[in-house]
Amino acid sequence: MKKYWFILIFLLFQINGFTQESDTSKVTFDKNQQANKLYNEGIELYDEDKLNSAIAKFNKALSLKPDFPEALYNRGCTRLEQNNLEGAIQDFNKVIDLRPTDKVYFSRGRAKFKLKDNQNAIEDFSIAIDENPDYAQAYYYRGCVRFEMKEFQKALDDFNKAIKAKHDYAYAYNDRGSTKLKFKDYKGAEEDYREATRINPKFTFAFNNLGQVHEQLNKLEDALEDYTASIKINPDYFIAFNNRGRVKFELDDFEGAVADYDKAIQLSPAYAFAFNNRANAKFMLGDFKGAVADYNEAIKINPEYGEAYMNRGITKEMIRDNVGACRDWNKAVSLGVTTAEAYVNKQCN
């Protein structure tokens, strides 16, 4: 009987041990399942642009499953959207330790670019490209960094590669156009901006840029149409109103110019350029006091605005304030406006 008793104890021990191991596996399985559920809920919230709620779901998922690369990566992307750049980089670093991919290097590069850590951003985009030679976005963003660093030829090369990898990449066409302008290739820039607007007819910035290059090419009527198209897409785009006002000024439509500058100032009350430009239009309409008031406002916003001092000096001369005119012209010269020197030499000595 003793022999069988020991066998029974041994069997019970084995069975109990097996039951404990099974319970542990089940707990781990349940945790993983719950973590996956929370992760999927976080993705849905991210897609709905509910970023704080998405972060909360990813946090809960990671509390159950700390080495969850998908949750870490998507929490990093959400933090990137929230401009929590250091937090995003921390998440991307952990993912790289667990499961490095071209996408995580690309995303970390974006965060570093936003932090103005340009050289390290380039390194991350380059690793992403090494992993995936057809990664259009990585070429595009590396081009953007190089443009910021004034490495225009390298930027142009990257935008070319982005477009080669993705033929309908409107942003790459737009930024390649801006890069071509650095080489005074106005025709090339015009073609790229036009292609960007063809690919994306709602691309307000590309229409604005196309207008600016048409001004350079003295195609003022085309520029007018471009700025109007930009404003129709985004009626709050104050820069396009300012630019359209400038074209109307060149076409001698001074009242139309004032109306556009009024709108630009209404949308952006601290936009010094619009005050200076509206003053110029008022000057042409003979409203010298109104012009001086606008130059005053431009200078109040930007005390280093040399052109506004020069223009105010010209206007003061028209209302016989010669002392004030000379004071303004001398100030403009001190701020590097060389064209003001002629007024000082002729009127103030």
Secondary structure, 3 states (H helix, E strand, C coil): CHHHHHHHHHHHHHHHHHHHHHHHHHHHHHHHHHHHHHHHHHHHHHHCCCHHHHHHHHHHHHHHCCCCHHHHHHHHHHHHHCCCHHHHHHHHHHHHHHCCCHHHHHHHHHHHHHCCCHHHHHHHHHHHHHHCCCCHHHHHHHHHHHHHCCCHHHHHHHHHHHHHHCCCCHHHHHHHHHHHHHCCCHHHHHHHHHHHHHHCCCCHHHHHHHHHHHHHCCCHHHHHHHHHHHHHHCCCCHHHHHHHHHHHHHCCCHHHHHHHHHHHHHHCCCCHHHHHHHHHHHHHCCCHHHHHHHHHHHHHHCCCCHHHHHHHHHHHHHCCCHHHHHHHHHHHHHCCCCCHHHHHHHHCC
